[in-house]
Amino acid sequence: SHIHELRSLLAQVDPLKAGKRPAHWVAVSDLVNEILVTDYGVDAGEITVCKPFVPVDEIVAASEAGGAGAVDWTELGLPEGARVVGAVGSLWPNKGPDLFVDMAAQLIASHGSAADDVHFVWIGGPPVLIPLVQMQIDQKELGGRVHLVGEMERPHPLMKALDAYVVPSRDDAFPLVAMEAGALRQGVVAFDCGGGVSELLVDGRGVLVG
């Protein structure tokens, strides 16, 4: 059984009761391994930690579709010359879209005119959740600064064009998007929520915010 979730979602689907008990477990991070042992009593000898990987060459090639300068942020409602902070992921609460909006509000408020050209872009859905996040954006009067792009099959050109990449998840076993951003040589800033992101962004590979 391949386990790619942390406590919040495992509590909803008990891995010991989801069908026949597996002969072996594959955990995507050291924290998942620890949860299986301490919370569910799985023998450590029955678990293999196999951290994910991404197809770097394919991601780089996808990011270059359309050639250099192919991304025109003005087509998404951003002003020309904007500095763009972005995130990619679903809009479910564990991925932290609300924290992304809060971060944008705090950065704009604390940096004053120095942040006048900074915009924030979230790529991902599902569409049903977009109005809920947009409501938060509107309540904070950030309608012109925080942009919800929606779902994209190939977000890599936009990811490459970002000035900074953020992983605002409050719960994430191992965020593949952080690896994809790294493959595109993006600087990654993430909340230290445990799990794979804390294991990935070590030795100067990114910035963890406590």
C-alpha positions, 0 to 999 in steps of 0.5 A, spaced: 500 500 500 502 506 497 501 512 503 501 519 500 497 522 506 498 525 513 494 525 519 488 529 517 486 525 511 488 518 514 484 519 520 478 520 514 480 513 511 483 508 516 489 505 512 488 499 516 481 498 514 481 500 507 480 493 504 485 487 505 491 489 509 497 489 505 503 485 505 508 491 505 507 499 505 510 504 501 511 511 505 513 517 501 516 521 507 520 519 513 514 523 517 509 518 513 513 512 516 513 515 523 505 515 523 504 508 520 508 506 526 506 510 532 499 511 530 497 505 526 502 500 529 505 498 523 511 494 524 517 498 521 520 492 517 513 492 513 515 499 511 519 502 505 520 509 505 520 511 497 521 519 496 517 521 490 521 524 484 519 528 478 521 527 470 525 533 470 527 533 463 519 533 461 518 538 466 523 543 463 521 541 456 514 543 458 516 550 461 519 552 454 513 551 450 512 557 446 519 559 447 522 564 451 517 570 453 511 566 452 508 567 458 504 574 458 501 576 465 497 581 462 493 576 459 491 574 466 489 581 468 496 582 471 500 589 469 506 589 465 512 588 469 509 585 475 513 581 480 509 575 481 509 570 487 505 564 485 503 557 488 500 551 484 495 546 487 488 544 489 484 549 493 482 544 498 484 547 505 489 543 507 493 546 501 493 553 504 489 557 499 487 561 505 494 562 508 496 564 501 491 570 501 493 572 508 500 572 506 499 576 500 495 581 505 501 581 510 506 582 505 502 588 501 501 591 508 508 591 511 512 593 505 508 599 502 509 602 496 515 597 495 510 592 494 506 596 489 508 591 483 507 585 486 502 580 484 500 573 487 497 567 482 494 561 484 494 555 479 489 550 480 482 548 482 477 545 482 472 550 479 467 549 485 472 552 490 474 558 486 468 562 489 470 561 496 477 563 495 475 569 491 470 571 497 476 571 501 480 575 496 474 580 496 473 581 503 481 583 504 480 588 498 485 584 494 481 583 488 487 586 483 493 583 487 491 576 488 489 572 481 486 565 481 487 562 474 484 555 475 486 548 473 491 548 467 494 541 464 501 544 463 502 550 468 510 549 467 510 555 463 507 560 468 511 556 474 518 558 470 515 565 469 514 566 476 519 570 481 518 566 487 514 560 488 510 558 495 508 552 498 503 554 503 500 547 505 498 546 512 498 539 511 502 535 505 506 528 505 510 530 500 509 536 495 511 534 488 510 541 486 515 543 490 520 538 486 517 541 480 519 548 482 526 546 483 527 543 477 525 549 474 530 553 478 525 557 482 526 559 489 521 555 494 518 558 500 514 553 504 511 553 511 514 548 515 508 543 516 512 537 517 512 531 512 516 531 505 517 539 504 521 539 511 525 533 508 526 536 501 528 544 503 534 542 507 541 544 505 539 551 502 534 548 497 529 553 499 526 557 505 522 554 511 517 558 515 515 556 522 
